[in-house]
Amino acid sequence: MNIFIVYAHPGKKSFTLLILEKLLDGLKDANHEVVISDLYAMNFKSEMTEEEYQREGFANYHLPVPEDIIAEQQKIENADYIIFVYPVWWSDCPAKLKGWFDRVYTVGYAYGYDSNGNELQKMKSVHHGLVICTAGHPNDFLEETGIATSMRNIMLDDRLGKRFENKEMMILGGTLDIEVVRQKHLKSAYDTGFNIENRGFRS
């Protein structure tokens, strides 16, 4: 399969990077083709320009889409499977990744309607979407407080939404006590990559 990974973490020695590397090991051992957008390494611009806002906010389809966004949209179109990897910061993804959705999901591509109410979405329906996020708090805490539910609602139901046929969030929690969870999470990342075609998803 063709796998597109959107990765967002600024640290070069982070545990999230180790998770990405183990995931990649599994994917490559299973002979999948992988393309990565490392948003911090590529200095992806997360903020909209005024011209972009004029296009998005008022559905001015005639205004041009920036070249960096066209490149990201093409990666989506080439992918069978998209994986988002990031740390949980204040119950959500880093602003860099939020900005990726803000800018890449352009009107007329990921959403939008014409004057007759016909949908203008051109983005292909992606068969699988997987969100892998590392979190300091344990999963039990995130579930009990409702934070995990909120994270799933935002990422799976809104940002991935109907654009993905199947989607799942995998929270690798408890990293505040990293030595307790390190090996378990690294193994989980490798196994996820190696067995990616066999994972069950909710739609």
N, C-alpha and C positions, 0 to 999 in steps of 0.2 A: 504494500500500500504506500501511497504518498502521504507522509505525515508532515503537517505544518505545526511548529511549536512557536508560540508567542511567549517569550520569557522576560520577566521584569524583576530585576534585583540589581542594585548598584554595587554590591560587594563582590570582590574577587575571592574572598575566603569564606563566603557564607555557607551555611548548611543547605540553603535553598539551591545553591550552585551544585553542591554534592548530589542533591536529589536529581537535578537536571542531568548530571553526568551519568548517574546510575540508570536513569530512564533511557538515555541515549544508548548506553551499553546494551540494554535489553532490546531496544528497537533494532539496533544494528545487528545483534546476534540473531534476530529473527528475520533479517534481510529486508527490512523496510527502508524506503527512501525518505530522508529527513531534510527539511528546510527549516531553519531557525531565524526568527526575528528576535535578536537580543536587543531590547529597546534601549537600554542604557548604553551598551557598547556601540550601537549605531547612532547614538545621540538623537533618537526619535523625538521630534518636537511635539509635545503633548497639547500645547495651547493652540487654539484656533486663531487665525488671523482675522482681521475685520472683514476681509473679502470672503473668507470661508464662512463666517457667520452670516454675511449677507446672502450667501448661497443656501446655507442650511436653514437659517431662521425664517426665511421668506420664500423657500422653494424656488429660487432663481436658477432653474436648471441650465440656463444658457451660460452661466459663469463656469470657468474652467475648474477641474479637479486637480489639485497639486500633484506633481509627478511622484513624490514619495508615497502619496496615498494610492495612486494607481498601481504602484509596485506592490503594496500590501494587498490590495484587492486581487491582483493577479495571483498572489500566493494562495489566497483563499480559493480562487477558482481552480487552481491546480491540485488542491488537497482533497483526499478522501476522508481525512480525519484531522481535526485540529485540537491541539492540547495547549492549555494555558497554564503556565507555571509561575508562581509568585508567592511572596510572604503575605500573611495577613497583618495589615497595619490599621489599627482603629476599626476593626470589624469589616474591612474591605481591602481591595487590591491597592497597590501603590498608584499615585496620581499619574505616573507615566503610562500605566496600562489603562486607567480610566480614560486618559487622553487618546489612547489608541482607538478605543471604541468611539469616542466623540468625533474623531476625525475620519476614521476608516469607514464607519457606517454612514456614508454620505446619502443625502436625499436622492431618490431615483435609483440608488443601488441597494441599500439595505432596508429602505422604507420609502413611503411617499405615495401620493395619489394624484391623478390628473383631475381636470375640472369636472369630469363626469363621474368621479368617484372610483375609477378603475385603479387597481394597485399597480405601482410602477417599479416594484422591487425587481432588480435584475440579478441580485446575488443568488447564486445557486443554492439549493438546499443541501447542506452538508450532512453527510450520513451520521457521523459521530463527532461529538464534542466532549472533551474531558477537561475538567478543571482540577489541578493539583496545587494545593496551597499548604504552606507550612505555617504553623501557629504556635505561639508561646503557651497559651492556655491548653490544658488537656481537652480532649473531645467531649468528655462528660460535662465539663463546665460550659463549653460552648453550646451544647445541646440544652442543658438545664436552663440557661439564661435566655435562650431563644436567639442567640447570636448566630449559631449555625444555620437555623432556619432562615434568618434574614439574609445571610450570605448566599444561601442557595436560591432564595427568591430573586435576589438582585442579579446574580450571575447566570443562573440557569433559565429562569422564567422571563427575565427582561433582556439581558444582554445577548444571551444565546437565543432564547425564545424559539419562535416557530421557524427560525432560519436553520435550526439543527433538528434532524429527525430523532436523534437519540442523544442524551446528555447526562452527565454525572459529575458530581463534585467529590473529590477525595481530600479530606482534611487530615493532614499529618500533624496532629497536635502534641502538646506537651514538651515542646522544644526548650522551654525554660529550664527543664531538667534534662539536658541534651544527652547525657551519657546513658540515661535510662531508655531512651527511645531511638538512639542513633542507628543501631544495627537493624532494628525492626523496620524503621522507615526506609532505610537504604535498600533493604531486601524488597520491601513493598514496591519501591520505585523501579527496581530492576525487573521484578516479576510483572509489573504492570506493562512495561515496555515489551517484554518478551512475549507476553500473552495478550497483547492489545486486541487482537481480533476476537478473543473469546470472552471479553468482558460483557457483563449484562448492563443495560442502560435503562433509565426511565425516560419516557418521552413527554 
